[in-house]
Structures are given as structure tokens and as C-alpha cells.
Amino acid sequence: RLQRDFRSAPRPGQMLLGRRMTLDTAIEILIVGNRYRPPLIQPHVAHLPHKLLTADFDPPPTWAPAPANQGYTNNHKNGYRAFRGHQEAWKSLEKPIGLAFEDDAVPNRKDWTEVVNYMARLWLPDFELVALHGRQHNANLFDKTIVPELGVEVWQPKAPDFWMVGCLAYLMKKQTAQRLIEFSLDGTPIDIYLFKNFRMVLVQPSPFTHDMHQGSLMDRHQ
């Protein structure tokens, strides 16, 4: 395992005039929500500038997933809506960096903004996507860099072909997000698309918990 020198950059909590628990001014929060339930993440970002997007998007009457993507889910209509929700959220981004949350993300540490700021400053410049949460991955398929001051590791896939799900929380640059915005939906779930098409790193353990007591973001009207 490698160790990246945390001291080479300002501590994230000191980036804005010494204030802590805030985000770098280059980062904008985007919440992908569901208009049928309250967003669990919103109270945790109420003190920060953020956008909540809850519009529904029905697929066109003639739309169908590509044959190769039929097996990803039993409800492709809701998968379509979830993907479109992420696309519309990124369309609204006005700052250089977006921090996207699905509405059922809940911070599990008080200094989560320090983790986000650190990843945005020291890792996002060299990668296209920083995943702040991920599931169903094989730890042996990643190289790991220790960040002892934050109590996390940054995992980099050893090869581009790996499996991971979860788009609960992630960082991307505005220019990178244009590829996501322009993608023609073919039944690929949003998280599978992200991890297979963008050079990425993963933060472990995640500073966010996936709180599913309200069900899935994809649980919308039929």
C-alpha cells in the first residue's frame, strides 16, 4: 500500500479562511431526488449551497433497453428515470466541480467535507471521477493509498474491467460530466455506466451511508 503525503496540501478544513465543515468554493452540491419522499441528505447540506432535482422522466414509448442490458434490472423504466435524474442534475452544474448525491445518502462522519475537499484537490485533477461510496467490489482488484490524517484509503482499480455498483455520492469536473449528459440511454444502470466509462478512484471506508429505510431512489410511480 502506498501513502500519499497529506502535508503537501493545505488541510481541507483550512482551505476557506480557516473555517471547517465547509466545501471548497469550486464545488457545487447536486442532489438527485425523488418527489415522492423527502431527501435524507438535505438536512446535512442545508448550510451549504445545493440544488435539489426531483423531476420525473418517463422513457419514450418506443424506448427499450439494448438486448445486452436486459439483465441488469427488472424495472428498466425506473432505471431510465434514475439515469435521467443524474443527467439533469449535472446539466444544472454551474461551478467547476460537482458533488452529486442521491437523496438517501447520509454522512457517517462529522468531517465529511474534509474528505470531499481533499479528494477534489489532490485526486480529482488526475482522475475523471471520485467515488465516495461503492458496493459489491472485490478489494483485491484495487491498489490502495493510505491517507492516515483522514482515516481513509483511496482505492484505484488495477484494470478498467471491474465490477462495482453504487452512485450514492461522487465527484466529477464539469467538463467531464458532459459525457454523462450526452450519453444515449441504452438500459445500462447509471452506476455501472459511471464505473465502466470514467477513470476513477474510490474512497474507503465511505464517509456516507446508504440509508434505504425509505426504499430505493428508483422506487417511483409506475
N, C-alpha and C positions, 0 to 999 in steps of 0.2 A: 504494500500500500504506500502511496505517495503522500506527502504532506505539503500543502501549498502555504507559503508564508503569509499569514493573515496580516502581519505588521507592515507589509509593503503598501497597504492602502489605509486610508482613514477608517476607523471603526465605523460601521454603518450608522450607529446611533449618534455619531458626531458629525454626520455629513451636512446637516442643516443647522448651522449655528449652535451646535452642541445639544440640540433638542433630540430626545429619544422618542421612540414609539411613533415615528412618522416615516413617510416614504420620501425617497429622493424625488425632487420636483419633476424629473423626466418621466416618472412612472404614473400611469393613469389606471385606475381600477375599473374593470368591466365585469358586471355580474350578469350571467346568463340565467334568467329566472323563469318561473312558471306562474302564470297569472292566477292559477288555482290554489296557490298556497303562499305563505309569507316566506321570504328568503332568510334562511338561518344565518347567513354570513353578514347581512346588512347591519345588525347592531354592532358588530365588531369593526366595521369600517365607517360608522356614522360620523366619526370625527375627521375622516379623510374624504377628499373629493372622489366621487364614484358615480358610475352610471348603472342603472338597473334596466335591463331589457327583458320584456315579458311577452312579446308578440308571438302569436302562433302562426305557423306556416304549413298549410296543407300541401302535399305534393300535387303536381298537375295530374289530371285524370288519367293521362296516358303513361305516367311515370311508373317504372318498375326497377327494382334493383338488378344489376348485372347478374347473370347466372352464377358467376364465381363467388358472388357475395350473398347468395341466398341464405347461407347457413349461419350468418352472424347473429341474427335475432329472429324472434317470432313476430315482431311488430315493426316492420320496416317504415310504416307511416310515422311512428313516434321517433324512430331513429333519424328519419328525414328532418323532422321538426327540431330535434336536438342539434343536428349539424347546422341547420339554417340559423338556429339561435346563436351559435358561436360565430357564424359568418356575419350576421347582422351586428353582433356586439363589436367585432373587430372593425367593421365599417365605420363605427362611431368614434373610433380612437382618434384623438387629436394630438396626443403627446408622442414623443419618440418611442416609448416603451409601454406596452400594455401588460397588466396583470389581470388575467382572466380567472374568474371564479365561477363555478357552478353554484347554484343557490344553497346547496346543502353542505357546503364547506364550513367547518368550524375550527378556528385556531386552537391548538392544543398546547401552546406556549405563549407567554405574555410578550416575548420579544420577537414575534414572528416577523415584524417589519425589518429587524436587523438581518435576518436570514435573507429576506427578499432583496434588501438593498445590497448586501454582499454579493449575492448571485448576479444581480443586474450589473454591478460594477466590474466584477472580476471574472465572470464566466460568460455572461451573455454576449460580450463582444466577440468571443471566439466560437460561439455556437449559435444555432438558429432558434433553439427552444430550450428553456429550463423547466423541467417538470418538477413541481413542488409536491407532487403526490403521484404514486403509481402502485399498481397491484398486479398480481399473477405473473411476476417476472422471476427469472432464475438468477439468483445473486452471483452465480459462478460465471455469468456471461458479461460481467462488468468489471472494469478497472476502477479502483476506489481511491479517492484522495481525501485525507482526513483534514477537517477544519476544527481543531480542538477548542478554539476560543468560542465557537458556536455550538459545539457538541453535535456536529453533523458530519456526514461524509457526502462527497459528491461522486456519483457513480457515472462512468462513461461506458457505453456499450463497446465491447471489443470488436463487434462486427455489426453491420447495418441490419442484418436479418435476425431480429429477436422479437419475443412476444412480451407485451406489457399492455395493460388497459388502465383507464382512469385519466380523465381530463378535468379533475376537480379543481386544480389550481396550476397555472403555468404562466411563464413569462415569454414574450416574443417582442421583437422590434417591429415597428410599424411597417417598414418596407418588406420584411419577411412575411408579415401577415397577409400581404396582398395575394400571395399564392394560395393561401387558405380561402380567402374571399372569392377568388376566381375559379376554384375547383368546382367542376360539374358533378353533382351528387350522383353516385352510382350504387348506393347501398352500403358503402364502406362506413362503419361507425366512425364518429369524429375522433375518438381516442386512437383507434387503430390507424386511421389516416395520419394523424399527427406523428406518431412514433415511427411510422414506416417511411415518412417523407421529409422529415426535418432532422438535421444533425442536432442531437440533444444530449443533455445530461440530466440526471435525476438526483434530487436531494433525499438523503436517508439519515435518520428517520424523518418522515414528513412532518412539517410544522402544522399540518392540517388534518383533521379527522373527517371522514366521510360519514356524516350523520344522516342515516336513512330512515329515521323514525317517521318521516312524512312520506316515505316511498321514494321512488326514483324520479329524477328530473324528467324522464321520458313518460311518466305516468300522467298523460294528459287526456283530454276527451278523445273519443274515437271518431 
